[in-house]
Amino acid sequence: MKIASVESLHADAGHRNFDFLKITTDDGIVGWSEYNESFGGPGLSAVIDRLAPVILGRDPRAYESLVALMYAVRRQASGGVVQQAIGAIENALLDIKARALGIPAYELLGGPLRDRIRLYWSHCGTYRLAWSREMQIPPLRTLQDVVNAGKEVVAKGYTALKTNVFILSDDPYLHSPGFARLGPGFPELNAERYVLDALRDQLAAFREGAGPDTDILVDLNFNFKTEGFLKVARAIEPFDIFWVEIDTRDPKALHHIRRGTSIPVASCECLFGRRDYRPYFENYAVDVAIIDTPWNGVAESLKIAAMADAYEVNVAPHNFYGHLATMMNAHFCAVVPNFRIMEIDPDTVPWYDDLVTAKPAIEDGHLCLPTGPGWGTEVNEAAVRAHPPRTR
């Protein structure tokens, strides 16, 4: 068996695009993976194209050998979009090998420890506030809308939700200065009093709607600095928060924040490989290490999870992509012993389900482990081409 072709496909996802990688062998087996150029950085597809000659004509089943080879030829520029390109290729190779054997990918990875995976509703209200028109979903503008969103989470069977920071003023907006979004706060990234007040009101509304038994997670992204992260964490402690999610490049600063709050701290979703994660574990900076398996590759992500387990740290996948990535992450979650909870985005564009041949099965807020070969689904190429990608 030899790799015959490497091809990228792209589809409109509302406020961004979904990106898929298709690797075909000389005997017709196709392996799929999902990556994301909108979030991961422009040029990712071009990097994949430049890596393709390295693997063409080689046996796809020897994925560890091919990953080591790709890393070596790009060693001086490892990480970033290079690692994401390698991860996308690695994931498609895993799919090929499992399909060639006629087994689910998790059987290649040691077999499942669980067949049901607890989910949390991610970006709850966030997409409705920021991109309702582009995604064709109901808008969110008021605290009553937040209450209603909390009620919807429970009505649809989910037991946990994650939200971001909203400013529900006369002109409501998503508070995201860390990404230079519209609104005040950039580039200072300070936790001003009006932001803390708005977040407390928002969490009170979510708690009213979702009730006392629903877990609430709060994602602060890169939107503050160490002082601000700690101030926000202490301000939201009364709301019984499942975790506060913080992005920072300084593991010692994150350790300081973790020591200063009673809320568990989750982080690391923007890191690459075991070498990036190691200082966060050595500095006891996190309660939950978030791992982006499309970025790192599922096989490398399992090695990161094993390292986390040695430090008594749980892991959770970063999963704000499409259905294919959800299925890929399901295989990761099935085999890691130190799994915490899995992210999923129920607010989606109307054609979301059409982009794959089999969508994830969700019951009572849990994902049922797929049983088909490979990832358990494939990309519907006709549907992808029917929704061409957005141009920026």
C-alpha positions as CSV (number, residue, x, y, z in Angstrom):
1,M,0.0,0.0,0.0
2,K,1.4,3.4,-1.0
3,I,0.1,7.0,-0.7
4,A,-1.1,8.2,-4.1
5,S,-2.5,11.6,-3.5
6,V,-3.0,14.4,-0.8
7,E,-5.9,16.8,-1.2
8,S,-7.5,19.6,0.9
9,L,-11.2,20.5,0.8
10,H,-12.9,23.5,2.3
11,A,-16.5,24.4,3.3
12,D,-18.3,27.5,4.6
13,A,-18.9,27.2,8.3
14,G,-20.6,30.6,8.9
15,H,-18.1,32.9,10.5
16,R,-15.1,30.7,9.4
17,N,-14.4,27.7,7.2
18,F,-14.1,23.9,7.8
19,D,-11.0,22.3,6.3
20,F,-10.6,18.7,5.5
21,L,-7.6,16.6,4.4
22,K,-8.1,13.6,2.1
23,I,-5.2,11.1,1.6
24,T,-5.8,8.3,-1.0
25,T,-3.8,5.2,-1.4
26,D,-2.9,3.3,-4.6
27,D,-5.5,0.7,-3.7
28,G,-8.3,3.2,-3.2
29,I,-8.4,3.5,0.6
30,V,-9.2,7.0,1.7
31,G,-8.2,8.5,5.0
32,W,-9.7,11.7,6.3
33,S,-8.8,14.3,8.9
34,E,-10.1,17.8,9.9
35,Y,-7.9,20.8,10.5
36,N,-8.7,24.5,10.7
37,E,-7.0,27.3,8.8
38,S,-9.3,30.0,10.1
39,F,-8.1,29.4,13.7
40,G,-4.8,27.8,13.1
41,G,-3.3,30.4,10.8
42,P,-3.3,31.3,7.1
43,G,-1.1,29.2,5.0
44,L,-1.8,25.9,6.7
45,S,-3.1,24.3,3.6
46,A,0.0,25.4,1.7
47,V,2.2,23.8,4.3
48,I,0.3,20.5,3.9
49,D,0.9,20.8,0.1
50,R,4.6,21.3,0.7
51,L,4.8,18.3,3.0
52,A,2.9,16.0,0.6
53,P,6.0,15.1,-1.5
54,V,7.7,13.8,1.6
55,I,5.0,11.1,2.1
56,L,3.9,10.4,-1.5
57,G,4.7,6.8,-2.5
58,R,5.3,5.7,1.0
59,D,3.4,3.2,3.1
60,P,0.7,5.1,5.1
61,R,0.4,2.5,7.8
62,A,3.9,3.4,9.2
63,Y,2.5,6.7,10.5
64,E,5.0,7.1,13.3
65,S,7.9,6.8,10.8
66,L,6.2,9.3,8.5
67,V,5.6,11.8,11.4
68,A,9.2,11.5,12.5
69,L,10.3,12.1,8.9
70,M,8.1,15.2,8.4
71,Y,9.2,16.6,11.7
72,A,12.8,16.2,10.7
73,V,12.5,17.9,7.4
74,R,10.9,20.9,9.1
75,R,12.8,20.7,12.4
76,Q,14.1,24.3,12.2
77,A,10.5,25.6,11.9
78,S,8.7,23.1,14.1
79,G,5.5,24.1,15.9
80,G,2.9,26.5,14.7
81,V,1.4,25.8,11.3
82,V,4.1,23.2,10.6
83,Q,3.0,21.1,13.5
84,Q,-0.7,21.6,12.5
85,A,0.1,20.3,9.0
86,I,1.9,17.3,10.4
87,G,-1.0,16.7,12.8
88,A,-3.5,16.8,10.0
89,I,-1.5,14.3,7.9
90,E,-1.0,12.0,10.9
91,N,-4.7,11.9,11.6
92,A,-5.5,10.9,8.0
93,L,-2.9,8.2,8.1
94,L,-4.5,6.8,11.3
95,D,-7.8,6.7,9.5
96,I,-6.2,4.8,6.6
97,K,-4.6,2.2,8.7
98,A,-7.7,1.5,10.8
99,R,-9.9,1.3,7.6
100,A,-7.4,-1.0,6.0
101,L,-7.8,-3.3,9.0
102,G,-11.5,-2.8,9.1
103,I,-11.5,-1.6,12.8
104,P,-12.3,1.7,14.6
105,A,-9.2,3.8,15.2
106,Y,-9.4,3.4,18.9
107,E,-8.7,-0.3,18.5
108,L,-5.3,0.7,17.1
109,L,-4.7,2.9,20.2
110,G,-5.2,0.2,22.9
111,G,-9.0,-0.2,22.8
112,P,-11.7,1.9,24.5
113,L,-11.9,2.5,28.3
114,R,-15.4,3.9,27.9
115,D,-18.2,3.9,25.3
116,R,-20.0,7.0,26.4
117,I,-18.2,10.4,26.6
118,R,-19.6,13.3,28.6
119,L,-20.0,16.5,26.6
120,Y,-20.3,20.2,27.4
121,W,-22.1,22.7,25.2
122,S,-19.3,25.0,24.2
123,H,-19.5,28.7,23.2
124,C,-23.0,28.7,24.8
125,G,-24.5,32.0,23.7
126,T,-21.2,33.2,22.2
127,Y,-21.9,32.4,18.6
128,R,-25.4,33.8,19.0
129,L,-24.0,37.1,20.3
130,A,-21.2,37.5,17.8
131,W,-22.1,35.6,14.6
132,S,-25.8,34.8,14.6
133,R,-26.3,36.3,11.1
134,E,-23.4,34.5,9.5
135,M,-24.4,31.2,11.1
136,Q,-28.1,31.6,10.7
137,I,-28.8,30.9,14.4
138,P,-31.0,32.8,16.9
139,P,-29.4,36.0,18.2
140,L,-28.5,36.7,21.9
141,R,-28.8,40.3,23.1
142,T,-30.1,40.4,26.6
143,L,-29.8,38.7,30.0
144,Q,-33.1,37.0,29.4
145,D,-31.6,35.5,26.2
146,V,-28.9,34.1,28.5
147,V,-31.4,32.6,30.8
148,N,-33.2,31.0,27.9
149,A,-29.9,29.6,26.5
150,G,-29.3,28.0,29.9
151,K,-32.8,26.4,29.8
152,E,-32.1,25.2,26.2
153,V,-28.9,23.4,27.4
154,V,-30.9,21.4,29.9
155,A,-33.8,20.8,27.6
156,K,-31.5,19.2,25.1
157,G,-30.0,16.9,27.6
158,Y,-26.6,18.5,28.3
159,T,-25.2,18.5,31.8
160,A,-22.6,21.2,31.3
161,L,-22.0,24.4,29.3
162,K,-19.1,26.7,28.6
163,T,-19.4,30.4,27.9
164,N,-17.2,33.4,27.2
165,V,-17.4,37.0,28.4
166,F,-20.4,39.1,27.2
167,I,-21.0,42.8,27.5
168,L,-24.7,43.1,27.2
169,S,-25.0,46.9,26.9
170,D,-27.1,48.9,24.5
171,D,-24.7,47.6,21.8
172,P,-23.9,44.1,23.0
173,Y,-20.6,42.5,22.0
174,L,-18.3,39.6,22.8
175,H,-15.4,40.9,25.1
176,S,-12.4,39.5,23.3
177,P,-9.6,42.0,23.3
178,G,-7.0,39.3,23.3
179,F,-7.9,38.6,19.7
180,A,-8.2,42.3,18.8
181,R,-12.0,42.1,18.4
182,L,-14.1,45.2,18.2
183,G,-14.7,46.8,21.6
184,P,-12.6,48.3,24.3
185,G,-9.7,46.5,26.1
186,F,-7.1,46.1,23.4
187,P,-4.2,46.1,23.8
188,E,-4.2,46.6,27.6
189,L,-6.1,43.4,28.5
190,N,-7.1,44.8,31.9
191,A,-10.0,43.3,33.9
192,E,-12.0,46.5,34.4
193,R,-14.8,46.7,36.8
194,Y,-17.5,46.9,34.1
195,V,-16.2,43.6,32.7
196,L,-16.4,41.9,36.1
197,D,-19.9,43.2,36.7
198,A,-21.1,42.1,33.3
199,L,-19.6,38.6,33.7
200,R,-21.2,38.2,37.1
201,D,-24.6,39.2,35.7
202,Q,-24.1,36.8,32.8
203,L,-23.2,33.8,35.1
204,A,-26.2,34.6,37.3
205,A,-28.5,34.4,34.3
206,F,-26.9,31.1,33.1
207,R,-27.3,29.7,36.6
208,E,-31.0,30.8,36.7
209,G,-31.7,29.1,33.3
210,A,-29.6,26.0,33.6
211,G,-30.3,25.4,37.3
212,P,-28.1,24.3,40.2
213,D,-27.1,20.9,38.8
214,T,-25.6,22.0,35.5
215,D,-21.9,22.5,35.4
216,I,-20.8,25.9,34.1
217,L,-17.3,26.4,32.6
218,V,-15.9,29.9,31.8
219,D,-13.4,30.5,29.0
220,L,-11.3,33.6,29.3
221,N,-9.0,32.9,26.3
222,F,-6.1,35.3,26.0
223,N,-8.2,38.3,27.1
224,F,-6.4,39.3,30.3
225,K,-3.0,39.3,31.9
226,T,-2.0,37.5,35.1
227,E,-3.5,40.2,37.4
228,G,-6.7,40.2,35.4
229,F,-7.1,36.5,35.2
230,L,-6.8,36.2,38.9
231,K,-9.2,39.0,39.5
232,V,-11.8,37.4,37.2
233,A,-11.4,34.0,38.7
234,R,-11.9,35.3,42.3
235,A,-15.0,37.3,41.1
236,I,-16.7,34.3,39.7
237,E,-16.0,31.8,42.5
238,P,-19.5,32.2,44.0
239,F,-21.0,30.6,40.9
240,D,-19.7,27.1,41.5
241,I,-17.6,27.1,38.3
242,F,-16.5,23.7,36.9
243,W,-13.3,25.2,35.5
244,V,-11.9,28.6,34.4
245,E,-10.1,28.3,31.1
246,I,-7.0,30.6,30.7
247,D,-4.6,31.0,27.8
248,T,-1.1,32.2,28.8
249,R,2.4,31.5,27.6
250,D,3.8,31.6,31.1
251,P,3.4,28.4,33.1
252,K,4.7,30.0,36.3
253,A,2.1,32.8,36.0
254,L,-0.6,30.2,35.5
255,H,0.6,28.4,38.6
256,H,0.3,31.7,40.5
257,I,-3.3,32.1,39.3
258,R,-4.1,28.5,40.2
259,R,-2.9,28.9,43.7
260,G,-4.9,32.1,44.1
261,T,-8.3,30.7,43.2
262,S,-10.5,27.8,44.4
263,I,-11.7,27.2,40.8
264,P,-10.0,24.4,38.8
265,V,-7.8,25.8,36.1
266,A,-7.8,24.5,32.5
267,S,-5.3,25.6,29.8
268,C,-2.9,24.6,27.1
269,E,-5.1,24.3,24.0
270,C,-2.7,26.4,21.9
271,L,0.4,24.3,22.7
272,F,2.3,22.0,20.4
273,G,3.7,18.6,21.4
274,R,5.1,17.2,24.6
275,R,7.9,19.7,24.8
276,D,5.4,22.6,25.0
277,Y,3.3,20.9,27.6
278,R,6.1,19.8,29.9
279,P,6.7,23.1,31.7
280,Y,3.0,23.4,32.5
281,F,3.1,20.0,34.2
282,E,6.4,20.6,35.9
283,N,5.1,23.9,37.4
284,Y,1.8,22.3,38.4
285,A,0.0,25.0,36.5
286,V,-3.2,23.2,35.5
287,D,-5.9,21.0,36.8
288,V,-7.0,20.1,33.3
289,A,-4.7,20.1,30.2
290,I,-6.6,20.9,27.0
291,I,-5.2,19.2,24.0
292,D,-6.0,20.1,20.4
293,T,-5.8,16.8,18.5
294,P,-6.2,18.3,15.0
295,W,-3.2,20.4,15.8
296,N,-1.0,17.8,17.5
297,G,-2.3,14.6,15.9
298,V,-4.2,12.0,17.9
299,A,-1.2,9.8,18.3
300,E,1.0,12.7,19.7
301,S,-2.0,13.8,21.8
302,L,-2.1,10.4,23.5
303,K,1.6,10.8,24.4
304,I,0.8,14.3,25.9
305,A,-2.1,12.7,27.9
306,A,0.2,10.0,29.2
307,M,2.6,12.7,30.4
308,A,-0.2,14.5,32.0
309,D,-1.3,11.4,33.8
310,A,2.2,11.0,35.4
311,Y,1.5,14.4,37.0
312,E,-2.0,13.5,38.1
313,V,-3.5,15.9,35.6
314,N,-6.7,15.3,33.6
315,V,-7.1,16.1,29.9
316,A,-9.8,17.3,27.7
317,P,-9.9,17.8,23.9
318,H,-10.2,21.1,22.2
319,N,-13.1,20.5,19.9
320,F,-14.8,23.5,18.3
321,Y,-14.5,22.2,14.8
322,G,-16.9,20.1,12.7
323,H,-18.3,16.6,13.0
324,L,-15.2,14.8,11.7
325,A,-13.0,16.4,14.4
326,T,-15.7,15.4,17.0
327,M,-15.4,11.8,15.8
328,M,-11.6,12.0,15.9
329,N,-11.7,13.4,19.4
330,A,-14.1,10.7,20.5
331,H,-11.4,8.1,19.7
332,F,-8.9,10.1,21.8
333,C,-11.4,10.4,24.7
334,A,-12.2,6.7,24.5
335,V,-8.7,5.5,25.2
336,V,-7.1,8.0,27.7
337,P,-7.6,7.0,31.4
338,N,-7.3,10.6,32.6
339,F,-10.2,12.0,30.6
340,R,-12.3,14.8,32.1
341,I,-15.0,16.0,29.7
342,M,-15.3,16.7,26.0
343,E,-16.2,20.0,24.1
344,I,-18.8,20.2,21.4
345,D,-20.5,23.1,19.5
346,P,-24.3,22.5,19.1
347,D,-24.8,26.0,17.6
348,T,-24.0,25.4,13.9
349,V,-24.8,26.3,10.4
350,P,-27.9,24.6,8.9
351,W,-25.8,22.4,6.5
352,Y,-23.4,21.2,9.3
353,D,-24.7,17.6,9.4
354,D,-24.5,17.3,5.6
355,L,-20.7,17.6,5.5
356,V,-20.2,14.0,6.8
357,T,-21.6,10.6,6.0
358,A,-22.3,9.8,9.7
359,K,-22.8,12.4,12.4
360,P,-22.0,11.8,16.1
361,A,-24.7,10.0,18.1
362,I,-25.5,12.0,21.2
363,E,-27.7,10.7,24.0
364,D,-28.4,12.5,27.3
365,G,-25.5,14.9,26.8
366,H,-23.1,12.1,26.1
367,L,-21.4,11.0,22.8
368,C,-21.8,7.3,22.0
369,L,-18.6,5.9,20.8
370,P,-18.6,5.2,17.0
371,T,-18.2,1.6,15.9
372,G,-17.4,2.0,12.2
373,P,-13.9,1.6,10.7
374,G,-11.4,4.4,11.0
375,W,-13.0,7.5,12.6
376,G,-16.5,6.1,11.9
377,T,-17.4,8.7,9.4
378,E,-16.2,10.2,6.1
379,V,-16.5,13.6,4.5
380,N,-19.4,14.1,2.1
381,E,-17.5,15.7,-0.8
382,A,-20.6,16.8,-2.7
383,A,-21.9,18.7,0.4
384,V,-18.6,20.3,1.0
385,R,-18.4,21.5,-2.7
386,A,-22.0,22.8,-2.4
387,H,-20.9,25.2,0.4
388,P,-17.7,26.8,-0.9
389,P,-15.4,28.4,1.6
390,R,-15.6,32.0,2.6
391,T,-12.9,34.3,1.3
392,R,-11.4,36.8,3.7
